C-alpha cells in the first residue's frame, strides 16, 4: 500500500529490524537491575522450622530449630537477632536459668552453653551421639537431657561433665522435667513415664492405665499413645500430653495417673506441649491446635482460631501466668500477654492475613 520511491529496499530493512528488535530488547533488559525482592504479606523472622522456645522473662526469649538456627529477643519481641551456634546440627531444646546463662541441645549429642546471653556459644562434650530432644535445668549447675534410645544424661557442674543415667532401651524419651535437684520425670514413646527421687541415679516406671487402648481378640493390637511433654508444678501435681490429644494428670507424684477429657480429643491430633502456671494449663500441637484450662485441668476450652495458624506448634513456654510464647513449623512464633486469651503472630504464615 505504501510502496513509493525506496519502498522495495525499505521493506527488507524494516523486516530485518523487526526480527532483531526482540534480541535488542533482551540485551538491554539483561543490563537492567532486577527489582528488589518484595517482603511477604506476613511477618517472617525465619523460615526454618522452630523446635523449642524458652521464655526467661517477658523480655528475654530464645527459639531454636532446624539448620542450627538460634533467634532471640531482649525486648519482648520488638526486635530479633540471630546468634551463631557454631554447629550445623538441628537444635531441639533450649533452657535458660537467667538472661545470661543457658544451654541448647540437639541431634548427634550436641550440647551448647552460654554465659553471656548467647553472644558466644561453647560446645560441651556429652560423650554420646544420640539425639537430645529435651532439657531441664534447675540452677546453674544441675541439669538433665533426654533423647532417643533411652538416653538420659545429667550434669552437676553446669555441663563441664555429663554422666549417663538412661536405660539405653529402644525407646524415645521426648520430654524431661525436674522440679528440684532430686525429683524428676521423663516421658516418651508408647506412653512411658519414669520418675526419680535421687537426681536420676535410679528411675521407677509409672503408668496411666486409662490411656492404654482396650482391644478384643478380633482387633489388631494398638500401641499406647506416645507422650511428648511432661510438666510438674510441684512434687505432687503433674501433667503430660501427647498423641491423640491425650492429657493425663497426677496428684500424688505419679503414683497414679488419670486421663483428662478435653475438647481436642475428637480431632485425634498430637498435643506436643503442655505448660502449667498458677492453675492455668495450656496445651498446643498439630495444625495449630490450642486448648486452655483455668482450673488445673478440670474443664477445658478449645479455641481453634486463637493461634491463627494451621501449621504444627512444637513448643511453648510461659514465664508467668500472662506472658507466653509458642513456636513451630515454618518459622512460626506467636506470643500472648493476657494468659492465652489472645495470641499475636510475630513470625509465620497466618491463616487470616491482614
C-alpha positions in Angstrom: 0.0 0.0 0.0 2.8 2.4 0.8 5.4 1.2 -1.9 6.6 4.6 -3.2 10.2 5.5 -4.1 12.5 3.4 -1.9 9.8 1.0 -0.8 11.5 -2.0 -2.3 14.6 -1.7 -0.2 12.8 -0.3 2.9 10.6 -3.4 3.2 13.5 -5.8 3.8 15.2 -3.3 6.1 12.0 -3.0 8.1 11.6 -6.7 8.3 15.2 -7.2 9.4 14.7 -4.5 12.1 11.6 -6.3 13.4 13.5 -9.6 13.5 16.4 -8.2 15.6 14.2 -6.0 17.8 13.5 -8.8 20.3 17.2 -9.5 20.6 18.0 -5.8 21.1 15.3 -5.6 23.8 16.6 -8.8 25.5 20.1 -7.4 25.5 19.0 -4.1 27.0 16.8 -5.9 29.7 19.7 -8.0 30.7 21.6 -4.9 31.8 18.7 -3.6 33.9 18.9 -4.5 37.7 16.1 -6.7 38.8 13.6 -5.2 41.2 14.3 -5.8 44.9 12.5 -8.8 46.3 9.3 -7.9 48.0 8.6 -8.8 51.6 5.9 -11.4 52.0 2.5 -10.2 53.1 3.1 -11.7 56.5 5.8 -11.3 59.3 8.8 -13.6 58.9 11.8 -13.7 61.3 13.0 -17.0 60.0 11.6 -19.6 57.6 13.2 -22.5 59.4 11.1 -24.9 61.5 11.4 -24.0 65.2 11.5 -26.8 67.6 11.9 -25.2 71.1 11.4 -21.9 72.9 12.4 -20.6 76.3 10.8 -17.6 78.0 13.2 -16.5 80.7 11.1 -13.4 81.5 8.8 -11.1 79.5 11.7 -9.6 77.7 14.2 -12.4 77.1 13.2 -15.2 74.8 15.2 -17.7 72.8 13.9 -20.0 70.0 15.9 -22.8 68.3 15.3 -25.2 65.4 16.4 -26.8 62.2 19.5 -25.8 60.3 21.2 -24.8 63.7 19.0 -21.6 63.9 19.0 -19.6 67.1 16.9 -16.4 67.3 16.5 -14.3 70.4 14.9 -11.1 71.6 15.8 -8.9 74.6 12.8 -6.5 74.3 9.8 -8.8 74.3 9.8 -9.5 70.6 10.1 -5.9 69.2 13.5 -6.7 67.7 15.2 -10.1 67.0 18.7 -11.2 66.3 20.3 -14.4 65.0 23.0 -16.0 67.1 25.8 -18.2 65.8 25.6 -21.7 67.1 28.9 -22.9 65.7 27.4 -26.2 64.6 25.3 -27.5 61.7 23.0 -29.8 63.5 19.3 -29.4 64.1 18.7 -27.9 67.5 15.9 -29.4 69.6 15.8 -27.9 73.1 16.8 -24.7 74.9 16.9 -24.0 78.7 17.9 -20.7 80.3 18.1 -20.2 84.1 18.8 -16.4 83.7 19.1 -13.9 80.8 22.8 -14.8 80.7 23.2 -18.5 81.4 21.6 -21.2 79.2 22.0 -24.4 77.2 20.9 -25.8 73.9 20.8 -29.5 72.9 20.2 -31.2 69.6 20.9 -34.0 67.3 24.0 -36.2 67.5 24.5 -35.4 71.2 25.1 -31.7 70.6 25.2 -29.5 73.7 25.9 -25.8 73.7 26.4 -23.5 76.6 26.5 -19.7 77.1 27.2 -17.4 80.0 26.7 -14.1 78.1 23.2 -14.4 76.8 24.2 -16.2 73.6 26.7 -13.7 72.3 29.0 -16.7 72.3 28.1 -20.4 72.5 30.6 -23.1 73.6 30.2 -26.7 72.7 30.2 -29.2 75.6 31.1 -32.8 75.4 28.3 -35.2 76.3 30.1 -38.4 75.4 27.1 -39.6 73.3 25.9 -39.4 69.7 22.2 -39.9 70.3 19.7 -37.1 69.7 18.9 -35.0 72.7 15.3 -33.8 72.4 14.7 -32.2 75.9 16.5 -30.2 78.6 15.7 -29.4 82.2 18.0 -27.2 84.4 17.1 -26.2 88.0 20.1 -24.0 88.6 23.5 -23.1 87.1 24.9 -26.4 88.0 22.2 -29.2 87.9 20.7 -30.2 84.6 19.4 -33.2 82.6 18.9 -34.0 79.0 16.9 -36.8 77.4 16.5 -38.3 73.9 16.3 -41.4 71.7 17.4 -44.9 72.6 16.6 -44.4 76.2 19.1 -41.6 76.6 19.3 -39.6 79.9 22.4 -37.6 80.8 23.0 -35.3 83.8 25.4 -32.7 85.0 26.2 -31.3 88.4 28.8 -28.8 87.2 27.0 -26.7 84.6 27.8 -29.1 81.8 31.6 -29.3 82.2 31.0 -33.1 82.6 27.9 -35.2 81.7 27.0 -38.6 83.2 24.8 -41.2 81.5 21.7 -42.2 83.5 19.4 -43.7 80.9 18.4 -47.3 80.5 19.5 -47.5 76.9 16.2 -49.1 75.9 15.0 -48.8 72.3 12.5 -46.1 73.2 12.4 -42.3 72.6 12.3 -40.1 75.6 10.6 -36.9 74.3 10.4 -34.8 77.5 12.2 -34.5 80.8 11.2 -32.2 83.7 12.8 -31.7 87.2 11.2 -29.6 89.9 14.3 -29.7 92.1 17.7 -31.4 92.2 16.1 -34.7 93.2 12.7 -35.1 91.8 12.2 -35.5 88.0 10.1 -37.3 85.4 10.7 -38.4 81.8 8.0 -39.2 79.3 8.1 -40.6 75.8 7.2 -43.3 73.3 4.2 -45.6 73.9 3.1 -43.7 77.0 6.2 -44.4 79.1 6.8 -42.4 82.2 9.8 -42.7 84.6 10.3 -41.0 87.9 13.4 -40.3 90.1 13.7 -39.1 93.6 17.5 -39.1 93.8 18.5 -36.9 90.9 18.4 -39.6 88.3 20.6 -42.3 89.9 17.5 -44.6 89.9 14.3 -44.4 87.9 11.0 -46.1 88.6 8.4 -46.8 85.9 5.0 -45.1 86.2 1.9 -45.8 84.2 -1.5 -44.4 83.3 -3.7 -47.4 82.7 -6.6 -45.3 81.5 -4.7 -44.4 78.3 -3.9 -48.0 77.3 -6.2 -48.9 74.4 -8.6 -51.7 75.1 -9.0 -54.2 72.2 -10.5 -57.7 71.9 -9.1 -60.8 70.3 -10.6 -59.8 66.9 -8.7 -56.5 66.7 -5.1 -55.6 66.0 -3.1 -54.6 69.0 -3.0 -50.8 69.3 0.1 -49.1 70.9 -0.4 -46.8 73.8 -0.2 -43.1 72.6 3.2 -41.6 72.9 3.7 -38.7 75.3 5.6 -35.6 74.1 5.5 -33.3 77.1 5.6 -33.6 80.9 5.2 -30.7 83.4 5.1 -30.6 87.2 4.1 -27.6 89.3 5.5 -29.3 92.4 6.5 -32.8 93.5 2.9 -34.0 93.7 1.0 -32.3 90.8 1.9 -33.1 87.2 0.5 -33.3 83.7 1.6 -34.9 80.4 0.3 -34.6 76.9 0.8 -36.5 73.6 -0.7 -38.3 70.7 -4.5 -38.5 70.1 -4.9 -35.3 72.1 -4.1 -37.2 75.2 -3.7 -35.4 78.5 -3.1 -37.2 81.8 -2.6 -35.8 85.3 -1.4 -36.9 88.8 -1.9 -35.5 92.3 0.4 -37.9 94.1 3.7 -37.5 92.3 2.8 -40.0 89.6 1.9 -43.0 91.8 -1.5 -42.8 90.0 -2.2 -41.1 86.7 -5.7 -40.3 85.3 -6.7 -39.4 81.8 -8.4 -35.9 81.5 -11.2 -35.4 79.0 -10.6 -32.4 76.7 -12.3 -30.9 73.6 -9.4 -31.7 71.3 -9.8 -35.4 71.6 -12.2 -35.6 68.7 -9.5 -34.4 66.4 -7.0 -37.1 67.5 -4.1 -34.7 66.9 -0.9 -34.7 68.9 -0.5 -32.2 71.7 3.2 -31.6 71.6 3.4 -29.3 74.7 1.7 -28.7 78.0 2.6 -25.8 80.3 1.2 -25.0 83.8 1.3 -21.7 85.7 -0.8 -20.8 88.8 -3.6 -23.2 88.0 -3.7 -22.3 84.3 -2.9 -25.1 81.8 -2.1 -24.5 78.1 -1.6 -27.2 75.5 -0.7 -26.9 71.8 0.2 -29.2 68.9 -0.6 -30.2 65.4 -2.5 -27.9 63.0 -2.3 -25.0 65.4 -4.4 -26.9 68.0 -4.8 -24.9 71.2 -6.7 -25.6 74.4 -6.7 -23.9 77.8 -7.8 -24.7 81.3 -8.2 -22.1 84.1 -9.0 -24.7 86.8 -6.0 -27.1 86.8 -7.4 -29.2 84.0 -10.9 -30.0 85.3 -12.5 -28.1 82.4 -11.0 -27.0 79.1 -11.8 -24.5 76.3 -10.8 -25.2 72.7 -10.0 -22.1 70.7 -9.2 -23.3 67.2 -8.7 -19.8 65.7 -6.6 -18.2 68.6 -3.2 -19.2 67.2 -4.0 -18.1 63.6 -2.0 -21.0 62.1 -2.7 -24.4 60.7 1.0 -25.5 61.0 2.3 -27.6 63.9 3.3 -25.8 67.1 6.1 -27.8 68.7 6.9 -26.0 71.9 5.5 -23.4 74.3 6.7 -21.6 77.4 5.2 -19.2 79.9 7.5 -17.1 82.1 4.4 -16.2 84.3 0.7 -16.6 84.2 0.2 -13.9 81.5 3.3 -13.9 79.2 3.8 -16.9 77.0 5.3 -17.9 73.7 4.9 -20.8 71.2 7.0 -21.8 68.1 6.6 -24.3 65.3 6.7 -25.0 61.6 8.0 -22.6 59.0 9.3 -20.1 61.5 6.1 -19.7 63.4 6.4 -17.5 66.6 3.3 -16.4 68.5 3.0 -14.6 71.8 0.4 -13.8 74.4 0.3 -11.1 77.1 -3.1 -11.9 78.6 -2.7 -15.5 79.7 -3.5 -17.0 76.3 -6.9 -15.3 75.7 -5.4 -13.9 72.5 -2.2 -14.6 70.6 -0.3 -12.4 68.2 1.9 -13.7 65.4 5.4 -12.3 65.2 6.6 -14.7 62.5 4.9 -17.3 60.3 2.2 -17.7 57.8 -1.2 -16.7 59.2 -4.5 -18.2 58.3 -6.1 -14.8 58.2 -3.9 -12.2 56.6 -4.4 -8.5 57.4 
